[in-house]
Amino acid sequence: MKDGKEAFGQHISSRFNEELEEIRTQLLEMGGLVEKQVTDAITALIEGDSTLGEQVRAGDDVVNQMERRIDGECMRILARRHPAASDLRLIMCITKVVVDLERIGDEASKIAKRALLLVDQGQSPQGYVECRHIGNHVRQMVQGALSAFARLDIDLAFQVAREDKLVDREYKSAMREMVTYMMEDPRSISCVLSILWVLRSLERIGDHARNVAEQVIFLVKGTDVRYIGLERLKEELKKD
């Protein structure tokens, strides 16, 4: 399956081209920051790095500011340019993707908050292995979703979207392990509860990465995956 770059051409107005490219660039910059937030939050948790945890928490304000700026630019383009067809899809896609990126940033901030709490408690509970594994998995999903958007790579977008089911299975397995550990050692309840919240945040990051990937598919093909399903859409696209 080919990528969708050929679906987005040039316009008579060079300024319009510049505006579209500018908001795409801003979105990818925001995505890069969010991906780093996820990586740093997991590192802060595993290594007990309170300084890094504080940096992640502080960085959430920057992510929020970027979302507001990009959303504002999209609204101005809609008002001035009245885009149609693929250009309109691009703008609408960006307005939705920035929301998911902002929420990924929120979840990274929550993980950093739990990391700081665990550092204060001075304990190293069970669950760090699971957090590292699932954390790396969802970070790769975020990275893949952003790469798919940058290249309009629909095959990569499908791959990322499918990964969410694997993350869900890993999450459920890790949750069962943590509950069992808590029951066997009641002294660990406080720390393990923090890990349970971390795991929940990681699972949600996977959900948001999938959302971004689905927006890429919509951007390129104009089909909303939510109403047709990944596998059915994949088969229909093979017939094109």
N, C-alpha and C positions, 0 to 999 in steps of 0.2 A: 504494500500500500504506500503510495507516495505521500510526501508531506504536502502542506497546503499553501506554501509560499506563493504559488502561481495564482492563488485566488485573490491576492491583494496587490493591486496594481498601483501605478502612479496617477496623480491627479494633475489637472491643468494648473491649479494653484500650488506653487511650491511651498507657500506658507502652510497650507493645509497638510501637505506631506510632512513638514517639519513638526507640526503640532502633534500629529499621530505618532511619529517616531519618538517625540519627546515624552509622551505619556507612557509609551511602551518601555522606554529606557527607565523612566522613573519607577514603573512597576517592578522591573527586574532588579533595580537597586533596592527597592523595599524588600523584594523576595530574598535577595542576598543577605540583607540584614536580619531578616526573620530566621533564615536558615542558620545563621551564626548564633542567634539567640537560643535556638533549640540545642545546638551543639554545646554552647557554653553552659546552659542550664544543666544538661546531663553531666558535663564535666564537673561542675560545681557540686553536684550531688555525690558523684562517685568519689571525688577526691577531697570532699569536705572543704572546698575552697570558698570561704565566705566572701572574699573580695570579688571573685568572679560572680558569685551569686548576686551581690549588690549591683554589679555592673549590668547584669541582665535585667534586674528590676528597674534600674534607671533607664535602660534602653527602651523600655516599653513606651515611654512618653514620646520618644523619637518615632517609633513605629506608628503611634496614633497620629502624630502630626503629618507623617507621610501619607497616611490613608486619607486624611482630610484634604490635603493639598491635591492629591491625584483625583479624588472624587470631585473636587471643585473644578479642576481643569476639564474633566469629562463633561460636567454640566455646562461649562462655558462653550465647549466645542459643539455640544448638542444645540445650544441656543443660537450660536453664530452660523454654524455650517449646515445644519439640518442634514446630517449624513444619511445615506441610504445603503441598502444591500450590505455588502461585506464590511463597509466602514461602520455602519450602525452596529453590526454584530460585534465588531472589535471594541467599540466604546462600551457597549452593554456588558461584554465579557470582562473588560477591565474593571468596571464598577463592581462586579460581583467578586472577581478574584481578589481585589484589595480588601474586601470584607473578610474573606477566608484567611488572607495573610495576616490581617490585624488580629484575628482570633487565634491563629497559631502563635503570634507574639504574646497574646494574653496567657495561653497555656504554658508557654516557656517561662513567663513571669511567675506563674503559679508553682512550677517545678522549682524555680530558684527560691521562692519563698519557703517551700518545704525543705530545700537543701539547707537554708539558713537556720531553720528550726532544728533540724537534725544535728547541725554543727553545735548549736547552743546546748542541746541535750547531751552532746559528747558520746553518742552511741553509734554503732555501725550495725544496723539491723540486717536481717535477711532481706533479699529482694534486689540487691544491687546488681547482681548478674542479670536478672530479668530486665531491670531498668536499662542497663547498658545495651542488651540485645534488642529490645523493642525500640529503645531510643535510636539506635543506629538504623533500624529498619525504617522508622517513620522519617528520620532525617533524609535518608536516601529517597524516600517517596517525595518529600518536599523538593529536593534537588531535581529529581526526575520530572516532576510536574512543571517546574520553572524552565527546565531545559526544553520540554515539549512546547511550552508557550513561546520561548525564544525562537525555536526553529519551526514552529507550527508542525511538529512531528506527531502525527496522529497515532502511529504505532507505539511510540513511547508513552503517549497519553493513555492508550488502552492498557499497556503494561502496568503503569502506575495505578490506575483505577482497580485493576484486578488484585494488586498487592494488599488492598484494604481488608479483604477477607482473611488473608493470612495473618495480618496484624490482629484482627478480631479474635482469631483462634489463639494466638500467642497471649493476648491479653486475658482471655478467659482462663487459660491454663495457669498463668502467673497469679491471677486472683485466687484461684483455688488453693495454690501452694501457700500463699500468704495467709489465707484464712486458717488453713490447717496448722501452720506454724504458730499463729496467734493462739489457737485453742490449746496447743501442746505446751506453750510457754506464756502464760498470762502476763508475765513481766514485760513482754515485748509489745504489748498491745499499743501503747502510745506511738512507738517508733514505726511499727508495721502499718498503723493507720495512715501515717504520712506517706509511706511507700504506696499504699493503695491509692491515695490521691494522685501521686505521681504517675502511676500506671494508667489511671483514668485520663489524665491530661495527655499522656502519650497516645492513647487510643483515639482521643479526639483530634489530635494533630494529624493522625492517619486519615481520619474522616475528612478533614479540611483539605489535605493534599489530594484526596480522591476528588473532592469538589472542583479543585483547580484543574485537574486532568480532564474532568468531564466538560468543563468550560472550554478547554482547548478543542475537544471534539466538536462541541457546538459551534465554536468559532470557525472551524475549517469546513464542517459538513452541514451546519445549520440544523442539526437534529439534537433534540434534548434527550440525553441518555436516560434521564429519570423516568421517562414515559415509555421507553422501548426496551431498555436493558442492554447491557454491554454485549452479550453474546449474540443476541438477535441482530443488533446493529452491525456487529462485525460481519455476520453472514450476509447481510443485505449490501454492505459496502463491497464485498468481494464480487457481487454480481455487476457492479457498476463498470 
